[in-house]
Amino acid sequence: MRFLLFAAAALVATPAIAQDEAVSEGPDLTFERVFASPSLDGPSPRQAKLSPDGRYLTLLRNREDERERYDLWAYDRESREWTMLVDSEMLGSGRELSEDEKMQRERARVGDLKGIISYSWNTDGSGVLVPLDGDLYLARLDGEIVRLTDTEETELNPKLSETGKFVSFVRDRQLWVGEVGGEASPITPKEGELIRWGEAEFVAQEEMSRMDGYWWGPQDRRIAVQRTDESPVGVVTRAAIGATGTRVFDQRYPVAGSDNAVVELFVMDPNGGNRVKADLGEETDIYLARVDWGPDDNLYVQRQNREQTVMDVLKVDPATGASEIAFTERAAMDDYWINLSDDYRWLEDGSLLWWSERDGFGHLYRRTADGWQQLTRGDWVVTKLVGLDEEKGTVFFTATKDDPLEQHVYSLDLEQPGSEPARLTERGFVHSATMDKDGKTLLITRSSHDQPSQTYLADQAGEPLAWVEQNALDSEHPYAPYLASHRPAQFGTIKAADGETDLYWKMVTPEQEAGKRYPVFYYHYSGPGPQIVTRGWDGALQQAVVDAGYIWFELDNRGSANRGVAFEQPLYRAMGGVEVDDQREGAKYLQTLDFVDPDKIALYGWSYGGYMTLKQLQADPGLYAAGISGAPVTKWELYDTHYTERYMGDPREVPEAYEAASAIPDAGKISDPLLIVHGMADDNVVFENATEIISVLQEANVPFEMMLYPGYTHRVSGEQISPHLWNTYMRFLRAHGVTPPE
């Protein structure tokens, strides 16, 4: 075991990779080793949580001999002892999951994980609800494990009620509730294949980061349940092409410009009685973005319009379903959208902490009976509301205040809105954090480019209390044999295509010989949302590419997250435009460097990045030596409503914007070497995206190459498949002359 908890003073003594130390040459870093077990990142605990009273720390820990399998562990802060609460291999049945659960895992981006992938504490801290292989278990802290269900069906979205008296889950499109240890029964009706109770609809899961479709009320008195009618949604016939056969699914998939599911909200007793319908307004073409119970026992619903430019927060009476608008959030500027957030919290006094971009940057506000107070301000972004100590009036959050490439933990006195927040974490690292319910203890995870992820407990001042996982790069670390070849990251800025905006880049170079020029593996995502360039640990994969003789380069163009509204806005109804222009500036910058081979800059991207590879090759023939396009969206009318229309509008209203953004019309302009990769069972970027551009390229007599993966979805990954994928990339580049100098 490598779990470590010891004196806080040791926290600053983490060994770092020293590039100037004389280290004997180690083994080659192959793609086979990058994806093998044990992970070269070291232990990577997931879902670390503090119990409601802060005494216990629980987390999911992967095994050294099977990096994708996770078990549940608990640490008692009083006895200072670790215990494996649930051994996934000993307890699990290993049976195949239902199609619904497989798809939920895909949308949660955990489809490749095994064993325990989620769990939740009950309110009194006496036990943990654990879903495993389609059934439910209650793991108590004394080691007892109570099996709650034992059925052939899968129990989806399990929860314990607030008091812990009831367990609830979705089975066969109904919501079931029962007392813990007793028999559960459905509390919603069975209405056929197209009506689902208690489940988030497809776009909520895929695009709104909302996996829940029901919400327990205070003291288990009432429960709010979503009812989804999928009948208006068009059917996409999705072929999941496997190695030995093909399965065909008629999937209800709301493509851009088509009808969404009709979503309603009902409130009922735990036995299904006294059911009332919440008034969400006359307009049914809306998004149910978030649902919460307030401290006044009312229900608060975030209702977003189809255009995603207005969001009303409705106050709903759970007894009658009557609603009123508590307040309205609007897009921060014209030709923009509302970015949904989970960074809000009700206080016991009825006030509300709320994240908003209304001043052009994501900041925290407090809404009281007297109006709004802006708590944080400046040309930086609050990235997460971490916790709140109401007794002391202190709020904790992560933000990019000190460096756009680093996230730090900060605290702020609620009674001093707009004051300078206190930074609680060390510069040079990217941090994330959670807290216990009362905001007394911080659980912080940090990493840097030369230090894999570390997790520790800290007090409210950020002072370390104990390591949870030090993950020191010592001689026992799995990455130790490869430290000799580890190369440092360099960071910098260039100007965007507008000549004014700073764009951040990262570069990792191989060990160079004077006078030689090196090829570039130009990685990009480029789409709205993710920030790619940070000072955090990016794993051994980049180092393996660099070991192969390539410069790793990445650039965050306008449109990426954590730089404010004005930085994201240029994508509005113009995807595939400004990103191409900004990434071109990255390539032009690379060509000015005397150690870069200007004729050997190769593009690689997946999903939106795959789309961008196609658009860049079309826009700038000859600028790039080759392009690898993984699982690309090629025609935005094939992608879903909530994501696509947020940025592009409705294709029925702005068809010209969709025509300009499509990768199809100019596919014949591609003249540089191109490799298209796609999973043949992809339910996110459906395989039709690939077949459409493949057909157009063939009809235009444009040469290209393909690598298709039968049975794989949007994630083509695994201990054997991942090396195959990356070795394919390298063979493709070498075949087209994108090779390191001899």
N, C-alpha and C positions, 0 to 999 in steps of 0.2 A: 504494500500500500504506500502511496505517495501523498496521502493527505497529511498536512502538517499544520499544527496550531502551536504557536510558541510565543515568546515574548515579543512585544511590538517593536522593540528596539532593533530587532533583526530585519525589519521590513526594508530598511534602506540599504541592506547589505546584499542586494540581489546581484549576482554576477552578470555582467554584460559582455556582449561579444566584442572583443578587442581586436581591431583589424591589424594593429601593428605588432601583435605578439607572434612570436615564432611558434607555429604549430605544424606538426608533421602532416604531410599530405594524407588525406583520408580517402575513403572509397568514393567512386562516382555516385552522384545523386541522380538516380534513374527515376523515371515516372513510375515504374513498378514499385520502388521503395516509397515514393511520395504517398501512394494510395494504400500501402500495406499497413498491417498492424505490427507493433503499436504505433499510434499516430506520432509523426514527427513534431507535431505541435505540443506534445506532452498531453497529460490528462486534460480533458476539456469538459468540465462539469456543465450541465445545462439546468435551467430553471431553478437556480438557487433561490430558496425562499426562507424567510424567518417565520417561525410560528407566530400566531397572534400575540402571544405574551412575550415574544422575543427570546425565549429560553432556548429553543431548538433551531438548528439550521438544517434544512433538508436540501438535497440536490440529486440530480440524476448524473451518474458517473459511468463513463464508457469503460469497457474492459480492455486490458492491454492486449489480449489475444483476439479481440473482435471489436474493432474500433467503433462500429456502428450499433453495437448492442449496449443498452443502458439499464442499470439497476438503480433502485432507490436507496439512498443512504441518509442517515440522520446523525447529527452531532449534538450532544447535550452539553451546553456551555457551563453547566454546574459541575458535572462529573468529568468533563473534558474527554469524553469517550465517543468514538464513532461506532455506529451499528448499521449493518445492512438490513434495512427494514423489509425489502422485497427483492428476492433473487429472481430475476425474470426468467431464467432458464428452469429453475426448480418449480416455479409456480405456473408458468405459462404452458398452454397447450400446444402452441405452435400452429394452430389451425389457420386456414386462410381467412383473411378479412373479407367483409362484405364489400361490394363495389362502392357503396356510399361512403364507407370509412376510408377506403383507398383514395377516393377522390377528395375527401376532406383532408387527408394527410398531404396529398399533392398540393392543395391550395394553401396549406399551412407550411409548405416547403420542408416537410419532415418525412416524405414518403420513402426515403432510403434508410430510415432508422429502424432499429429492431428493439424488442423488449418494451420497456416502459418509456413512453414519449411525453406523458403529461401526468399531473397529479394535482390535488388541491387539499388544503387544510380545512378541517371543520372549524367552526368559529371558536369553540372552547379550547382548541389546541390539543385535544385528546387523541386525535387520529387523522389519518390521511386517506382520501379516496383515490384509488389507483385503478385506472382502466388497463387491462392487459388481454390481448388476443380476443377482443370482443366481449369480455365479461368484466365485472366490477368486483373489487376487493376493498375492504377497509382495513388498513394497516394501523394497529395501535402501537403506541410507543413502548409497551411492555413486551413487544415481540409477537403478540397474538395477531393473526390475520383471519379476518372474517370474510368468507366468500358471500357476496351479495346477490349475484346472478349466476346462473349456470344454464345457458340456453344456446341453441344453434344460431339464433339471430344475434346481431350485433347491437350492443347498447351504445348509442351515440350521445355525445355531449353530456356526459354525466355530471351531476352536481349534488352536493349536500346542501340542504336548506340552511338558513341562517343559524338556527338553534342546533343543527345537526340531527334533528329528530327524523327528517325525511331524506330519502335518496330519490333522485329523479333522473330520467334519461329519455332519449327518443328511440323508439323501436317501431319499425314498419310504419313510419310517417305519423305516428301518434306520440304524445307526451305521456309518459308513465310516471307515477309517483307511488311510493310506499314507505312505510316506516323502516328504518335501518334494521336489518335482520328479519324483516317480515316480507310478505308477498306484495309486489307492486302491481298496479292495475292502471289501464289507460284512463286519463281524465279528459281527453279530447276525443271527438268522434272519428271514426274511420270513414273517409270520404273519397276513396278511390286513389288511383295512382298519381293524379295531378294536384292533389291537395296535401300539403305537408304542414304539420303542427310542430312548433318548437324548434324548427331548423332555420338557420339563416339561408337566404336564397343564394344562388350561385355568385352574383356580383358582390354581395355583401362579404362572402367568404374570400373571393379572389381579389377584390379591389378595395373594400372598405375596412379590411382587417377586423371584421366582425364575424366571429365563428359562432356566437351565441344566438339562440332564437327564443330563449325564455329567461325570465329574471325573477328570482325569489324576493318577496317583500320582507319588511321588518317583522321579526318574531314569527315568521312562517304564516302570517295571517292571510296573505294573498300572493298570487303568482301571476306575472304578466307573460302572455304567450303569443308568439307570432303565428299567424295563419298565412300560408303562402299558396296562392292559386297560380300554378304554372301553365294553365291552359292557353293564355295569350302568347306565350313564348314560342318562337319558331323552333322547329326541329332541325338539328344538324345531324346528318347521318355520319357518325364518326366510326371509322374502321380502325380498330386496334390490331394492327398487323403484327403477328408474333412469328416466332421462328418456325413453328410447326402448324400454324393455323391462324385464321383471322376471325376475330369477334367483331360484330357490328353493333354499335350502340346508337339508338335514336335519342340523342342528347338534347335536352331543352337548353339552348344556348342563345342568349339575347345579343345578336350582333348589332353593331352600331346602326342606329336609325330604325330599329325594329321595336316591337312591344316588349316591355319588361313584365315580369311576374307582378301580380297584384298582391300587395302585402297589407295585411290588416293586423291589428293588435287587440287582444282580449285580456281582460283581467278576471281571475276566478279564484275560488277557494282551492286549497290543496287537494280536495276530492273532486274538483271540477264543477262544483256548484256555484250558484250566484254569478254566473258568467255575464259580463257586460263588455260591450265593444267600445274601445277608445275612439273618440272623435279625432281623426287625423286630418279633417278638412274635406271639402268637396272634391278637390282634385285628387285622383287616385294615381296619376302618373308621377309618383314621388319616390324618394328613397328614405327608408327608415334607417337613419344613420347610427343612432345610439339610443339606448333606453336605460334609465337609472331610476332608482328610488331615492327620493330626497329625505332629509331629516324630518320633514313635516308629514311623512307618510304618503305624500303625493308622488305620482309618477311623472318623470320628466323625459320627454321624447324629443330628439333632434331630428327634425323633418327637413330634408334637403330637396329643393326643386330639381326637376330633370336636368336643367342647365347647369346645376351645381354652382350657382352664383348667389343664392339666398338660402339661409338655413334658419328656420324658426325653432326656438326651443319652447315646446308646448308643456304646460302644466296640466296634468290629467288627474281628475278626481277618480280614484280607483273604485269608488262605490257606484258611481253613475256613468263613468266614461266621458263626462263632459270635460272640455278642454278650453284653455285660453292661451294666448301667446305670452310667455314670460318675457322674452326678448328675442331680437332678431340679429343674426350675424350676416353681413354682406361681404361680397368679394372686395378686397382691399383697393382695387382700382378697376377701371374699365378694361374690358378684354382680359379678364383674369377669372379665376375660379376660387372656390373655398377648399383648402386642404383640411381634410378631417383630422381630428386629433383625439387621443385618449387622455390628454393632459389637462384634466379638470378634476375638481373635488369639492364636494359640499362640506361646509363647516357646520358644527353643531348649532351655531347661532343663526343658521339659515343663510349666511353669505356663501358665495361661490368663488372658488379659484378657477380661472378660465384662461386658456391659451388662445391667442388671436394674432393674426397678422395685420390688424387694422391700421397700424402705423407704418406698415411696409416691412416689418420684421416680426418673426414669431416671438411674442412676449407674454408674460403673465399679467393678468388683471384680477382685481377682486370686485365682485358685484355685491353691494350691500343695499339696504333700503334707501340709502342716500344717493345711490348711483354707482358709477364705475371709478375705480382707482387703478392707475397703471403702476404695477409693482416693479417691473424691470423695463429698461429702455436703453436704446443704443443701436449701432449698426452691427448687431450680432444677433444670434438666434438661440432661444431657449429650446433645447432638443427633447427634454423630458421633465415632467413634474415628478420628482422622486419620492417626496414624502412631506409630512406636515406634523409638527409638534404643536397642537392647539394650545396646550397648557402654557408653553413658552411663547407662542406666537411666532414660530420660526418655520419658514418654508425652505425646502431643499430641492434643487433642480440641477440638471446638467445643461451646459451651454457652450457656445464657441466664443465666448467673450474675449479670451486671451489669445486665441489663435484659431483661424477658421479650419485648420487641419487637426486640431485637438479638441476633445470634449473634456471638460472638467466638471467637478461637482462644486456647487456653490450653495451658500445659505443666505437668507435675507430675513430681516425683521419685518413682519407684516405691518407693524405700526410705523414703519419708515419707508413708505412706498417711494420708489425712484432713487433710493440711496444706493451707494456702492455695495454690491454683493461681496461676500467673503469667499474667496476661492479656498477649497478644502483639500485639494489634491495637487500632486507634484507635476510640474511642467515636464514636457518631453514624452508624455504618455497620452493615449486616448482612453477615456474612462466611461464606464456605464455604472449604474447604481440602482439599488432598491433599498427599501426600508421596511421595518416592521410597522404594524398598523398604527401605532402611537408615535412614530417618528423619533424613536429613541436611539436606534442603532443603524448604522449604514453598512450595507454589504456592497463592496466596491470591486469591480473588475477592471483591470487596466492592462494595456499592452503597448509596446513600441515596435519599431521596425526590427530591432535586434533583441526583443524580449517577447516570447509568447505569452499568452494570456495568464494573468495572475489574479487571484481573488483573496480579499482580506476583509475582516470586520473592522469598523472604525466607529469612534464616538461622534457626537454631533459636531465637534470641532474638526473632524477629519483625522484625528489622531488615531493611528493604527492600534487595534487591540490584539489581533491575532491573525496569522495566516489561515486561510481556508485551503488554498492551494498555492504554494509558493512557485512551483513549476520552474525552479532554478535551472539554468543551463549549465549544470555540472556534468561530471564524467558519467553519471548514471542516466542522464537525459537521453531519450531516443535520438535527439538531433545532434548529440555530442560528436559522433563520427564525421559530421558534415560541417562543423564549425570552421574548419580550415578554409573552406571554399565560400563561406557566407560572405556576400558582398553588401556593403552599406547602401542605403537609399539616399538619393539626392533630391532636393525639392527646389522649386523655383516658380516664377510666373512669366507669362508672356501676355501680350495684349490680344484681346479678342478681335474678330474681324471688324468690329466697329471702331477699332483703334483706341478705345478708351478703357474698356473693362478688363480688369486683371483676371487671368485664368491660371489656376494652379496646376502644376504638373509634378509627376514623380518619375524618377529614372533610377534603374539599377543596372550597372554596367559590369561586364566581365572584366577580369584582370587583363589589362591592355598591354600590347607591345607597341613601342614607339613607331609611328609611321603607318600603322595598320588601321584600316577602317572596318567597322563592325555593322552587321545587319541589325535591324530593329524589329522586335516583336511588339507591335503597337496595339495594346489592349484598350478597348473602349466599351462603354455602355451607352453613354451620351444622352439617354432619355430622361424624362422628368422623374424626380424622386431620388434615387440613390446618389450618394456622394462617394465617389470611388477613391479620390486622392485624400488620404489621411496619413497620420504618422503612426498608425497602429500596425500590428503584426499581420502580415498577409500570407503567412504560411510558407512551406517549402516549395510549393509549385513554382512560384516566380524564380526562386533560386535554381531550380532544375532547368528552367528555360535559359537562365543566365549561364549556368554551367555548360550548357550546350553551345555557348558562344554568341548568344544574342543579347542585345540591349533590351531590357524591359522598359516600356514607356507607357504612361497613361496621363490623360488630361481630362479635367472636368470642364466641359463647355457650358455656356449659358443654358439654363434650363435645369441644371442639377440642384440638389437640395442644399439647405443650410447657408445660403448666401442672400436670402431676402427675396421679396416679391419682384422687384425690378429685374433681378438676375434670372428668375424663372419665366417671367412673362413673355419673352420673345418666342416661346414655343406655341403661343396661342394661335390655333388654326393654321399652324405653319410647321408642323413636325417634318423632319427631314430637310430643313432649310438652314436655320442658324447653326444647328449642330454640325452640319457638313462644313459650313464656313469656318467655324472655330477649330474643328479638328484639322482642317487644311492648314490653318496657321500653325498648329502643332507640328505637322509634317514639314512645313517650310522652315520652322525653327530648327528641327532636327538636321535639315540639310545644311545649316550653317556651321555645324559642329565638325571639327576636323577629324574626330574619331568615328564619325558616323558615315557609313557608305550610303550616299544619297540615292543610289539606285536600288537599295535593298531595304525599303521600309514596307513591312508586311502588316496588314490589318487583321485583327481578330476580335470578334464580338459575338455574344450569345443573346438571343431574344431581341430586345431593342438594339443591342449591339450588333446582332446578326443583320437586322434591317439596315442599320447604319453602314455596315460594310458594303452592302449592295448600293446604297445611295451615294457613298463616297466614290466607289469605283465608277459609277455612272457619271458623276459630276466632274471627275478629274482623271481621265484616262492617262496612264503613264506616270502619274505622281506616285502611285503605290506599286510596289513590285508584285504584290499578290494580295488576295483577300480571303479570309475564312469567315463564312457566314453560318452561324449556328442557330438553328430553330428560329429563323427570321419571320417576323410579320412582314408580308409583302404587299398586302392590300388591307387598309385599315377598316374597310367595310366587313372584313372577316373577323374582326376583334370585337370584344364585348362593349356594351353600352357605357357603363359607368366610367371605365378608364378612358376609352377613346373619345367620348363626347365631352369629357371634362376639359380636354385640351383642344379638340378639333371641332366641337359643335356637332350638330345633327347633320349627317350627310344628305338628308332630304332638303335641308335649308342651305347648305354650303357645299354643293357637290364639287365646285371648282377647287376647294381646299383639299378635299380628299384625292382628287385627281393629281394635284401637285405633290401630295405627300406619298402617293403610291410608288412602290418600287417596280411596278409592272410596265408602265408605258415606255420607260427609257432603258429597259433591260437589254435591248439590243445594242446599246452604246458601250456595254462592258467589253473591254478588250484585254484586260489584264487577267492573269490566272486566277480562277475562282474555285473554291471548294465549298459546297453546300452540305451541311450536316443537319439531320433531323431525326428525332425519335418518332417511330412509326405508330405510336399509340398516344401521341401528344393530345391532351384534352384542353390545353391552355392556348398555345399557338397551334391550332389544328393543322394537320398534315397537308390540308388543301393549300395552305400558304406556300408550302414547298412545291407541290405538284403544279401550281399555277405558274410560278416563275420558271420551273424546269421546262414546262411546255413552251413558254414564250421564248426561252433561250434556244431550245431545240429548233423551233420554227424559224428563228432568226439566224440559224446556223452559227451560234456562238458556242465555242468550245468551253467546257467547264467540267468539274469533277464532283462526285457525290460520295458521301458515306452515310448510309441509313442504318438505323439501329432498331431492328424488330423488337416489339414488346416494350420499348422504353418510351417514357412520357417526356415531359418538358425537361426533366432531369435525366441526362444520360450519365450515370455515375455508378460506381461500384469498384470493388477491389481489383477486378480484372478488366471491366469495361473502361474505366477511366484511363488506365495506361494505354489501352488500345486507341482511345480517342486522341490522346495527346501525342502518341507515337505517329498516328495518322497525320496530325498537323505537321510534325517535323518532317515526315517523308514527303509531304506535299511541298513544303518550302524548299527542301533540298532538290526535289525533282525540277523545280522552276528556278534554280540558281540562287535562291535566297539562302546563302551559306556563309558561315564564318570564314575569315581569312585563314589561309594555311600557315 
